[in-house]
Amino acid sequence: MHDIQSQPDTRGIALDQVGVSDVRYPIVVLDRAQQQQHTIARLTMSVSLPHHHKGTHMSRFIEALTAHHGEMTMFTLPVVLRDLKSRLDAQSARIELHFPYFIERQAPTSGAAALLDYDCSFVAESHLESDDFVLGVTVPVTSLCPCSKAISDYGAHNQRGQVSIQVRSTRDEENKPRLIWIEELIDIAEASASAPVYPLLKRTDERHVTMQAFDNPRFVEDIVREVALRLRDDPRVGWFSVEAVNSESIHNHSAFARMEWTRTDAAPNFEGMGKDALEHEVVPVS
């Protein structure tokens, strides 16, 4: 049969990414407590296309995914990417995954347990001389407004927020990325907010969480700076992006804060990775 994709193209335009998107597939990821967790991901897989090729072979993306049995970690994704480059004769390859990750959470006083889901992402790239991996997690939290607490005779308005963290690891002596657990980023986000969010609360728990938030008021600016301080002090973190968004309870809009930071002595690991390698200063919380 005719291989139309392999025919030459005369327009002289190379494409950065061609591939498949919105692929749902069962995957296996690392779980700090259980070693492995099975979940369902939505994937985008792509490769670069040189100017002289008319198209890529879309079926080979699914073949590569199937060949690796859906095991997706910071250690296995480089292997999958190299396989994609080989199968599709490409100089670079990229995989982006979005998936729910479940952790059993216990209520703070009653100990009632239930599963809570967190939205997570992996973005992995492989180029001619470098690999890249970014871990992302979005964590629901509670925030209580410091201004509202300061000016009110009693009470203060609070709201549910989201803290989104993306991290890129530093590399070890073998140039492998150092492991950062999803659970660690969740812990950092929750510790930086007014209070965590729980899937199951009894009345004693609700009382505890309400007072915990009241005792720990946080603006979105506070949350981002608290996360930044914790990540900046971790030598495994070479780059991070953090954003906090509050769905305001007394406004018809949301409030947000966002920042990026790069460890300067780790910057060579990210050469060629674009604007993410820019350095940003962090202003410590007084």
SEMI-450036 format. One record per residue: residue number from 1; x, y, z of N, C-alpha, C in turn. Coordinates in nm, 2 decimals, padded with zeros to 4 digits. Layout:
N
NUM X Y Z X Y Z X Y Z
...
//
This chain:
286
1 00.08 -00.12 00.00 00.00 00.00 00.00 00.09 00.13 00.00
2 00.04 00.23 -00.06 00.11 00.36 -00.06 00.13 00.42 00.08
3 00.26 00.46 00.11 00.29 00.52 00.23 00.29 00.68 00.21
4 00.17 00.74 00.21 00.16 00.88 00.18 00.24 00.96 00.28
5 00.24 00.93 00.41 00.31 01.01 00.51 00.46 01.03 00.48
6 00.52 00.92 00.42 00.66 00.93 00.39 00.70 01.00 00.27
7 00.60 01.04 00.19 00.63 01.11 00.07 00.70 01.25 00.10
8 00.78 01.30 00.01 00.84 01.43 00.04 00.74 01.55 00.03
9 00.77 01.65 00.11 00.69 01.78 00.11 00.78 01.89 00.06
10 00.73 01.97 -00.03 00.82 02.07 -00.10 00.80 02.21 -00.04
11 00.72 02.23 00.06 00.69 02.36 00.12 00.80 02.41 00.21
12 00.89 02.33 00.25 01.01 02.37 00.33 00.98 02.42 00.47
13 00.87 02.36 00.53 00.83 02.41 00.67 00.84 02.29 00.76
14 00.92 02.30 00.86 00.93 02.20 00.97 00.82 02.22 01.07
15 00.77 02.12 01.14 00.67 02.13 01.24 00.73 02.09 01.38
16 00.70 02.17 01.48 00.75 02.14 01.61 00.69 02.02 01.67
17 00.56 02.00 01.66 00.49 01.89 01.72 00.38 01.84 01.62
18 00.38 01.71 01.60 00.26 01.64 01.54 00.24 01.52 01.61
19 00.11 01.48 01.63 00.09 01.36 01.70 -00.06 01.34 01.73
20 -00.09 01.28 01.85 -00.22 01.24 01.88 -00.25 01.31 02.02
21 -00.38 01.35 02.04 -00.42 01.41 02.16 -00.55 01.35 02.21
22 -00.59 01.38 02.34 -00.71 01.33 02.40 -00.72 01.18 02.39
23 -00.60 01.11 02.42 -00.60 00.97 02.43 -00.62 00.93 02.57
24 -00.72 00.85 02.60 -00.74 00.80 02.73 -00.69 00.66 02.74
25 -00.61 00.64 02.85 -00.54 00.51 02.86 -00.51 00.48 03.01
26 -00.52 00.35 03.05 -00.49 00.32 03.19 -00.34 00.32 03.20
27 -00.29 00.38 03.31 -00.15 00.39 03.34 -00.12 00.35 03.48
28 00.01 00.33 03.51 00.06 00.29 03.64 00.16 00.40 03.68
29 00.14 00.46 03.80 00.24 00.57 03.84 00.29 00.53 03.98
30 00.40 00.59 04.02 00.46 00.57 04.15 00.37 00.62 04.26
31 00.35 00.54 04.37 00.27 00.57 04.49 00.36 00.56 04.61
32 00.38 00.66 04.69 00.47 00.66 04.80 00.43 00.56 04.91
33 00.30 00.54 04.93 00.25 00.45 05.03 00.23 00.30 04.98
34 00.19 00.29 04.85 00.15 00.16 04.80 00.25 00.11 04.69
35 00.35 00.19 04.66 00.45 00.16 04.56 00.40 00.20 04.42
36 00.28 00.15 04.38 00.22 00.17 04.25 00.07 00.21 04.27
37 00.02 00.29 04.17 -00.12 00.32 04.17 -00.17 00.32 04.02
38 -00.28 00.25 04.00 -00.34 00.24 03.87 -00.44 00.35 03.86
39 -00.44 00.42 03.75 -00.53 00.53 03.72 -00.55 00.54 03.57
40 -00.63 00.64 03.53 -00.66 00.66 03.39 -00.61 00.80 03.35
41 -00.54 00.81 03.24 -00.48 00.94 03.20 -00.53 00.98 03.07
42 -00.53 01.11 03.05 -00.55 01.17 02.92 -00.42 01.22 02.86
43 -00.38 01.16 02.75 -00.24 01.18 02.70 -00.24 01.26 02.57
44 -00.14 01.34 02.55 -00.10 01.40 02.42 00.04 01.35 02.39
45 00.06 01.29 02.27 00.19 01.24 02.23 00.23 01.30 02.10
46 00.35 01.35 02.09 00.39 01.42 01.97 00.54 01.40 01.94
47 00.58 01.42 01.81 00.72 01.43 01.77 00.74 01.55 01.68
48 00.86 01.59 01.66 00.89 01.69 01.56 00.88 01.63 01.42
49 00.85 01.71 01.32 00.84 01.66 01.18 00.93 01.75 01.09
50 01.04 01.69 01.03 01.12 01.77 00.94 01.05 01.83 00.82
51 01.11 01.93 00.76 01.04 02.00 00.65 01.02 01.91 00.53
52 01.10 01.81 00.51 01.09 01.73 00.39 01.00 01.61 00.40
53 00.93 01.59 00.52 00.84 01.48 00.54 00.70 01.53 00.53
54 00.61 01.47 00.46 00.47 01.51 00.44 00.39 01.49 00.57
55 00.41 01.38 00.64 00.33 01.36 00.77 00.40 01.25 00.85
56 00.34 01.23 00.97 00.39 01.12 01.06 00.30 01.01 01.06
57 00.33 00.90 01.12 00.25 00.78 01.13 00.18 00.77 01.26
58 00.05 00.81 01.27 -00.02 00.83 01.39 -00.03 00.70 01.47
59 -00.05 00.59 01.40 -00.07 00.46 01.46 00.05 00.42 01.55
60 00.17 00.47 01.52 00.29 00.43 01.59 00.29 00.49 01.73
61 00.22 00.59 01.75 00.21 00.65 01.89 00.14 00.55 01.98
62 00.03 00.50 01.93 -00.05 00.40 02.02 00.03 00.27 02.03
63 00.10 00.23 01.93 00.18 00.11 01.94 00.29 00.13 02.04
64 00.35 00.24 02.05 00.46 00.27 02.15 00.40 00.27 02.29
65 00.28 00.33 02.30 00.21 00.33 02.43 00.18 00.19 02.48
66 00.13 00.11 02.39 00.09 -00.02 02.42 00.21 -00.11 02.46
67 00.32 -00.09 02.39 00.44 -00.17 02.41 00.49 -00.15 02.55
68 00.47 -00.03 02.61 00.53 -00.01 02.74 00.42 -00.03 02.85
69 00.31 -00.08 02.82 00.20 -00.12 02.92 00.16 -00.01 03.01
70 00.17 00.11 02.96 00.11 00.22 03.04 00.19 00.26 03.16
71 00.31 00.21 03.18 00.39 00.25 03.30 00.45 00.38 03.27
72 00.41 00.48 03.35 00.45 00.62 03.32 00.51 00.68 03.45
73 00.64 00.69 03.46 00.71 00.75 03.57 00.82 00.84 03.52
74 00.88 00.92 03.60 00.99 01.00 03.56 01.11 00.92 03.51
75 01.11 00.79 03.55 01.22 00.70 03.51 01.19 00.62 03.38
76 01.06 00.59 03.35 01.03 00.52 03.24 00.99 00.61 03.12
77 00.95 00.73 03.14 00.91 00.81 03.03 01.02 00.84 02.93
78 01.15 00.86 02.98 01.26 00.88 02.88 01.27 00.76 02.78
79 01.24 00.64 02.83 01.25 00.52 02.75 01.14 00.53 02.64
80 01.02 00.56 02.69 00.91 00.57 02.59 00.93 00.68 02.49
81 00.99 00.79 02.53 01.02 00.90 02.43 01.13 00.86 02.33
82 01.23 00.79 02.38 01.33 00.74 02.28 01.27 00.64 02.19
83 01.18 00.56 02.23 01.11 00.46 02.15 01.03 00.54 02.04
84 00.96 00.65 02.08 00.88 00.73 01.98 00.97 00.79 01.88
85 01.09 00.84 01.92 01.18 00.90 01.83 01.23 00.80 01.73
86 01.26 00.68 01.78 01.30 00.57 01.69 01.20 00.52 01.59
87 01.08 00.50 01.64 00.97 00.45 01.56 00.93 00.55 01.45
88 00.94 00.68 01.48 00.89 00.79 01.39 01.01 00.87 01.33
89 01.13 00.82 01.35 01.25 00.89 01.29 01.25 01.04 01.31
90 01.23 01.07 01.44 01.22 01.21 01.48 01.33 01.26 01.57
91 01.36 01.39 01.57 01.47 01.44 01.65 01.42 01.47 01.80
92 01.29 01.49 01.82 01.24 01.52 01.95 01.10 01.46 01.96
93 01.07 01.43 02.09 00.94 01.37 02.12 00.89 01.43 02.25
94 00.76 01.43 02.27 00.69 01.49 02.39 00.57 01.41 02.43
95 00.55 01.39 02.56 00.43 01.33 02.61 00.38 01.42 02.73
96 00.25 01.44 02.72 00.19 01.52 02.83 00.07 01.43 02.88
97 00.07 01.41 03.01 -00.04 01.33 03.08 -00.11 01.41 03.18
98 -00.24 01.39 03.19 -00.32 01.45 03.30 -00.40 01.33 03.36
99 -00.40 01.32 03.49 -00.46 01.20 03.55 -00.50 01.24 03.70
100 -00.61 01.17 03.75 -00.64 01.18 03.89 -00.55 01.09 03.97
101 -00.51 01.14 04.09 -00.43 01.06 04.18 -00.50 01.06 04.31
102 -00.52 00.94 04.37 -00.60 00.92 04.49 -00.52 00.89 04.61
103 -00.55 00.96 04.72 -00.48 00.94 04.85 -00.59 00.92 04.96
104 -00.57 00.83 05.05 -00.67 00.81 05.16 -00.63 00.92 05.26
105 -00.73 01.00 05.30 -00.71 01.10 05.40 -00.80 01.08 05.52
106 -00.74 01.10 05.64 -00.81 01.08 05.76 -00.85 01.21 05.82
107 -00.97 01.22 05.87 -01.02 01.34 05.93 -00.94 01.38 06.05
108 -00.92 01.50 06.09 -00.82 01.54 06.19 -00.85 01.50 06.33
109 -00.98 01.48 06.37 -01.01 01.44 06.51 -01.08 01.30 06.51
110 -01.17 01.28 06.43 -01.24 01.15 06.43 -01.17 01.04 06.37
111 -01.08 01.07 06.28 -01.00 00.97 06.21 -01.08 00.90 06.09
112 -01.20 00.95 06.06 -01.28 00.89 05.95 -01.20 00.91 05.82
113 -01.19 00.80 05.75 -01.10 00.79 05.63 -01.18 00.78 05.50
114 -01.14 00.84 05.40 -01.20 00.83 05.26 -01.09 00.88 05.16
115 -01.12 00.85 05.04 -01.02 00.88 04.93 -01.05 01.03 04.88
116 -00.94 01.10 04.86 -00.95 01.23 04.80 -00.86 01.23 04.67
117 -00.92 01.29 04.56 -00.85 01.29 04.44 -00.78 01.42 04.41
118 -00.66 01.42 04.35 -00.58 01.53 04.31 -00.55 01.53 04.16
119 -00.57 01.64 04.09 -00.53 01.65 03.95 -00.38 01.66 03.93
120 -00.32 01.56 03.86 -00.18 01.56 03.84 -00.14 01.56 03.70
121 -00.02 01.59 03.67 00.03 01.59 03.53 00.18 01.56 03.52
122 00.21 01.49 03.41 00.35 01.47 03.38 00.37 01.54 03.24
123 00.48 01.61 03.22 00.52 01.66 03.09 00.66 01.62 03.07
124 00.69 01.53 02.97 00.82 01.48 02.94 00.86 01.51 02.80
125 00.99 01.55 02.78 01.04 01.58 02.65 01.17 01.52 02.63
126 01.20 01.48 02.51 01.33 01.42 02.47 01.38 01.49 02.35
127 01.50 01.55 02.35 01.56 01.62 02.24 01.69 01.54 02.20
128 01.77 01.60 02.12 01.89 01.53 02.07 01.98 01.50 02.18
129 02.00 01.60 02.27 02.10 01.58 02.38 02.05 01.60 02.52
130 01.92 01.61 02.54 01.87 01.63 02.67 01.73 01.58 02.68
131 01.69 01.54 02.81 01.56 01.50 02.85 01.51 01.59 02.95
132 01.38 01.61 02.96 01.31 01.70 03.05 01.19 01.63 03.11
133 01.16 01.66 03.24 01.05 01.60 03.30 00.99 01.70 03.40
134 00.86 01.74 03.39 00.80 01.83 03.49 00.68 01.76 03.55
135 00.68 01.76 03.68 00.57 01.70 03.76 00.48 01.81 03.80
136 00.34 01.80 03.79 00.25 01.90 03.83 00.14 01.84 03.91
137 00.09 01.91 04.01 -00.02 01.87 04.09 -00.11 01.99 04.13
138 -00.24 01.98 04.13 -00.33 02.08 04.18 -00.40 02.03 04.31
139 -00.39 02.11 04.41 -00.43 02.07 04.55 -00.54 02.16 04.59
140 -00.66 02.11 04.63 -00.77 02.19 04.69 -00.73 02.22 04.83
141 -00.76 02.35 04.87 -00.73 02.39 05.00 -00.84 02.49 05.05
142 -00.83 02.52 05.18 -00.91 02.62 05.24 -00.83 02.75 05.27
143 -00.88 02.86 05.24 -00.81 02.99 05.28 -00.91 03.08 05.35
144 -00.86 03.15 05.45 -00.93 03.25 05.52 -00.87 03.38 05.51
145 -00.95 03.49 05.48 -00.90 03.62 05.45 -00.84 03.69 05.57
146 -00.71 03.73 05.57 -00.66 03.80 05.69 -00.72 03.94 05.70
147 -00.76 04.00 05.60 -00.82 04.14 05.61 -00.96 04.12 05.67
148 -01.03 04.03 05.62 -01.17 04.01 05.68 -01.16 03.98 05.83
149 -01.07 03.90 05.87 -01.05 03.87 06.01 -01.01 03.99 06.09
150 -00.92 04.07 06.04 -00.87 04.19 06.11 -00.98 04.30 06.13
151 -01.07 04.31 06.03 -01.17 04.42 06.04 -01.30 04.38 06.09
152 -01.33 04.26 06.11 -01.46 04.21 06.15 -01.47 04.20 06.30
153 -01.59 04.23 06.36 -01.61 04.21 06.50 -01.61 04.06 06.54
154 -01.66 03.98 06.44 -01.65 03.83 06.46 -01.66 03.76 06.33
155 -01.59 03.65 06.32 -01.59 03.57 06.20 -01.50 03.63 06.09
156 -01.49 03.56 05.98 -01.41 03.61 05.87 -01.45 03.52 05.75
157 -01.45 03.58 05.63 -01.49 03.50 05.51 -01.38 03.41 05.47
158 -01.41 03.29 05.43 -01.32 03.19 05.38 -01.37 03.13 05.25
159 -01.29 03.06 05.18 -01.32 03.00 05.06 -01.23 02.88 05.02
160 -01.28 02.80 04.93 -01.20 02.70 04.88 -01.11 02.75 04.77
161 -00.98 02.71 04.77 -00.89 02.75 04.67 -00.82 02.63 04.61
162 -00.73 02.66 04.51 -00.65 02.56 04.45 -00.51 02.61 04.44
163 -00.42 02.52 04.48 -00.27 02.55 04.47 -00.22 02.46 04.36
164 -00.16 02.51 04.26 -00.11 02.44 04.15 00.05 02.45 04.15
165 00.12 02.34 04.16 00.26 02.34 04.17 00.32 02.25 04.05
166 00.42 02.30 03.99 00.49 02.23 03.89 00.64 02.23 03.93
167 00.71 02.12 03.92 00.85 02.11 03.96 00.93 02.04 03.86
168 01.05 02.08 03.85 01.16 02.01 03.77 01.27 01.98 03.86
169 01.31 01.85 03.86 01.41 01.81 03.96 01.55 01.85 03.92
170 01.64 01.86 04.02 01.78 01.86 03.99 01.83 01.72 03.95
171 01.95 01.71 03.90 02.00 01.58 03.85 02.11 01.52 03.95
172 02.11 01.39 03.96 02.21 01.33 04.04 02.35 01.31 03.96
173 02.44 01.24 04.02 02.57 01.22 03.96 02.56 01.15 03.82
174 02.46 01.07 03.80 02.44 00.99 03.68 02.35 01.07 03.58
175 02.32 01.20 03.61 02.23 01.28 03.53 02.09 01.23 03.53
176 02.05 01.16 03.63 01.91 01.12 03.64 01.83 01.22 03.73
177 01.70 01.25 03.70 01.63 01.34 03.78 01.60 01.28 03.92
178 01.62 01.36 04.02 01.59 01.32 04.16 01.44 01.31 04.18
179 01.40 01.20 04.26 01.26 01.17 04.28 01.20 01.27 04.37
180 01.09 01.33 04.33 01.00 01.41 04.42 00.86 01.35 04.41
181 00.81 01.32 04.53 00.68 01.25 04.53 00.56 01.34 04.51
182 00.46 01.29 04.45 00.34 01.37 04.44 00.29 01.41 04.58
183 00.30 01.32 04.67 00.25 01.34 04.81 00.32 01.45 04.88
184 00.45 01.47 04.85 00.53 01.58 04.91 00.48 01.71 04.86
185 00.44 01.73 04.74 00.39 01.85 04.69 00.25 01.88 04.75
186 00.17 01.78 04.76 00.04 01.80 04.83 00.06 01.84 04.97
187 00.15 01.78 05.04 00.18 01.82 05.18 00.22 01.97 05.19
188 00.31 02.01 05.10 00.36 02.15 05.10 00.24 02.25 05.07
189 00.16 02.22 04.97 00.04 02.30 04.94 -00.05 02.32 05.06
190 -00.08 02.21 05.12 -00.18 02.21 05.23 -00.12 02.28 05.35
191 00.01 02.27 05.38 00.07 02.33 05.49 00.08 02.48 05.47
192 00.08 02.53 05.34 00.09 02.67 05.31 -00.04 02.74 05.31
193 -00.15 02.67 05.32 -00.29 02.73 05.32 -00.34 02.75 05.46
194 -00.46 02.80 05.47 -00.52 02.81 05.60 -00.56 02.68 05.66
195 -00.60 02.58 05.58 -00.64 02.45 05.63 -00.65 02.36 05.51
196 -00.63 02.23 05.53 -00.65 02.13 05.42 -00.80 02.11 05.39
197 -00.82 02.04 05.28 -00.96 02.00 05.24 -00.97 01.85 05.27
198 -01.08 01.80 05.32 -01.09 01.66 05.35 -01.21 01.60 05.28
199 -01.21 01.47 05.24 -01.33 01.41 05.17 -01.44 01.38 05.27
200 -01.41 01.36 05.40 -01.51 01.31 05.49 -01.48 01.38 05.63
201 -01.58 01.45 05.68 -01.57 01.52 05.81 -01.69 01.49 05.90
202 -01.66 01.46 06.02 -01.77 01.46 06.12 -01.78 01.59 06.19
203 -01.87 01.61 06.28 -01.89 01.74 06.34 -01.77 01.79 06.41
204 -01.71 01.70 06.49 -01.58 01.74 06.56 -01.47 01.78 06.46
205 -01.47 01.71 06.35 -01.37 01.75 06.25 -01.40 01.88 06.19
206 -01.52 01.91 06.16 -01.56 02.04 06.10 -01.53 02.15 06.20
207 -01.55 02.13 06.32 -01.51 02.23 06.42 -01.36 02.26 06.42
208 -01.28 02.15 06.41 -01.14 02.16 06.41 -01.09 02.24 06.29
209 -01.14 02.20 06.17 -01.10 02.26 06.05 -01.13 02.41 06.04
210 -01.25 02.44 06.09 -01.30 02.58 06.09 -01.21 02.67 06.18
211 -01.17 02.62 06.30 -01.09 02.70 06.39 -00.94 02.70 06.34
212 -00.90 02.59 06.27 -00.76 02.59 06.22 -00.75 02.69 06.11
213 -00.85 02.71 06.02 -00.84 02.81 05.92 -00.84 02.95 05.98
214 -00.93 02.97 06.09 -00.94 03.10 06.15 -00.80 03.14 06.21
215 -00.73 03.04 06.26 -00.60 03.06 06.33 -00.49 03.08 06.23
216 -00.51 03.05 06.10 -00.41 03.06 06.00 -00.46 03.13 05.87
217 -00.49 03.26 05.89 -00.54 03.34 05.77 -00.43 03.35 05.66
218 -00.47 03.34 05.53 -00.38 03.34 05.42 -00.44 03.41 05.30
219 -00.37 03.51 05.25 -00.40 03.56 05.12 -00.34 03.47 05.02
220 -00.38 03.48 04.89 -00.32 03.40 04.79 -00.17 03.43 04.78
221 -00.13 03.56 04.80 00.01 03.60 04.80 00.08 03.52 04.91
222 00.02 03.50 05.03 00.09 03.43 05.14 00.11 03.28 05.10
223 00.00 03.22 05.04 00.01 03.08 05.00 00.13 03.06 04.91
224 00.14 03.14 04.80 00.24 03.12 04.70 00.38 03.14 04.77
225 00.39 03.24 04.85 00.52 03.27 04.91 00.56 03.15 05.01
226 00.46 03.10 05.08 00.49 02.99 05.17 00.54 02.86 05.09
227 00.47 02.83 04.98 00.51 02.72 04.90 00.65 02.75 04.84
228 00.67 02.87 04.80 00.80 02.90 04.74 00.92 02.88 04.84
229 00.90 02.92 04.96 01.00 02.90 05.06 01.03 02.76 05.08
230 00.93 02.67 05.09 00.95 02.53 05.11 01.02 02.46 04.99
231 00.98 02.50 04.87 01.04 02.44 04.75 01.18 02.49 04.73
232 01.20 02.62 04.76 01.34 02.67 04.74 01.44 02.61 04.83
233 01.40 02.56 04.95 01.49 02.50 05.05 01.52 02.35 05.02
234 01.45 02.30 04.92 01.47 02.16 04.89 01.57 02.14 04.77
235 01.69 02.08 04.80 01.79 02.08 04.70 01.75 01.99 04.58
236 01.65 01.91 04.59 01.60 01.83 04.48 01.53 01.91 04.37
237 01.48 02.03 04.41 01.40 02.12 04.32 01.49 02.21 04.24
238 01.49 02.19 04.11 01.57 02.28 04.03 01.50 02.40 03.97
239 01.37 02.38 03.95 01.28 02.48 03.90 01.14 02.45 03.95
240 01.06 02.56 03.98 00.92 02.54 04.01 00.84 02.65 03.96
241 00.71 02.62 03.95 00.61 02.72 03.92 00.50 02.70 04.02
242 00.44 02.80 04.08 00.33 02.78 04.18 00.23 02.89 04.15
243 00.10 02.85 04.16 -00.01 02.94 04.15 -00.11 02.91 04.25
244 -00.17 03.01 04.31 -00.28 02.99 04.41 -00.40 03.07 04.35
245 -00.52 03.01 04.35 -00.64 03.07 04.31 -00.75 03.05 04.41
246 -00.81 03.16 04.46 -00.92 03.15 04.55 -01.05 03.19 04.48
247 -01.15 03.10 04.49 -01.29 03.13 04.44 -01.35 03.21 04.55
248 -01.34 03.34 04.54 -01.38 03.43 04.65 -01.53 03.41 04.69
249 -01.55 03.41 04.82 -01.69 03.39 04.87 -01.77 03.51 04.88
250 -01.71 03.63 04.87 -01.78 03.76 04.88 -01.77 03.84 04.76
251 -01.71 03.79 04.65 -01.69 03.85 04.52 -01.74 03.76 04.41
252 -01.77 03.82 04.30 -01.81 03.74 04.18 -01.68 03.73 04.09
253 -01.57 03.71 04.15 -01.44 03.69 04.08 -01.35 03.61 04.17
254 -01.24 03.56 04.11 -01.14 03.49 04.18 -01.02 03.58 04.20
255 -00.94 03.54 04.30 -00.81 03.61 04.33 -00.70 03.51 04.30
256 -00.59 03.55 04.25 -00.48 03.46 04.22 -00.34 03.53 04.24
257 -00.24 03.44 04.26 -00.10 03.48 04.26 -00.02 03.37 04.20
258 00.09 03.41 04.13 00.17 03.31 04.06 00.32 03.35 04.05
259 00.41 03.26 04.05 00.55 03.29 04.04 00.62 03.16 03.98
260 00.74 03.19 03.93 00.83 03.08 03.89 00.97 03.11 03.95
261 01.05 03.01 03.96 01.18 03.02 04.02 01.27 02.91 03.97
262 01.40 02.95 03.94 01.50 02.85 03.89 01.62 02.86 03.98
263 01.67 02.74 04.02 01.79 02.73 04.10 01.91 02.76 04.00
264 01.98 02.86 04.03 02.08 02.91 03.93 02.19 02.80 03.91
265 02.23 02.73 04.01 02.34 02.63 03.99 02.29 02.51 03.92
266 02.15 02.50 03.90 02.09 02.38 03.83 02.05 02.42 03.69
267 02.06 02.55 03.65 02.01 02.60 03.52 02.07 02.52 03.40
268 02.20 02.48 03.40 02.25 02.41 03.29 02.17 02.28 03.25
269 02.11 02.22 03.35 02.03 02.10 03.32 01.91 02.13 03.23
270 01.87 02.26 03.23 01.75 02.30 03.15 01.78 02.37 03.03
271 01.91 02.37 02.98 01.94 02.44 02.86 01.86 02.40 02.74
272 01.80 02.50 02.68 01.72 02.48 02.56 01.57 02.46 02.60
273 01.54 02.48 02.72 01.40 02.45 02.76 01.31 02.58 02.76
274 01.36 02.69 02.71 01.28 02.81 02.69 01.26 02.89 02.81
275 01.15 02.96 02.81 01.13 03.06 02.92 01.12 03.01 03.06
276 01.10 02.87 03.07 01.09 02.82 03.20 01.23 02.82 03.28
277 01.33 02.85 03.20 01.47 02.85 03.26 01.50 02.99 03.31
278 01.41 03.09 03.31 01.44 03.22 03.36 01.44 03.22 03.51
279 01.53 03.30 03.57 01.54 03.31 03.71 01.44 03.42 03.77
280 01.38 03.38 03.88 01.29 03.48 03.94 01.33 03.48 04.09
281 01.32 03.60 04.15 01.35 03.62 04.29 01.23 03.59 04.37
282 01.25 03.54 04.49 01.14 03.52 04.59 01.16 03.62 04.70
283 01.05 03.69 04.74 01.06 03.78 04.85 01.01 03.71 04.97
284 01.10 03.69 05.07 01.06 03.61 05.19 00.94 03.67 05.27
285 00.87 03.59 05.33 00.75 03.64 05.41 00.81 03.69 05.54
286 00.77 03.81 05.57 00.82 03.87 05.70 00.74 03.82 05.82
//
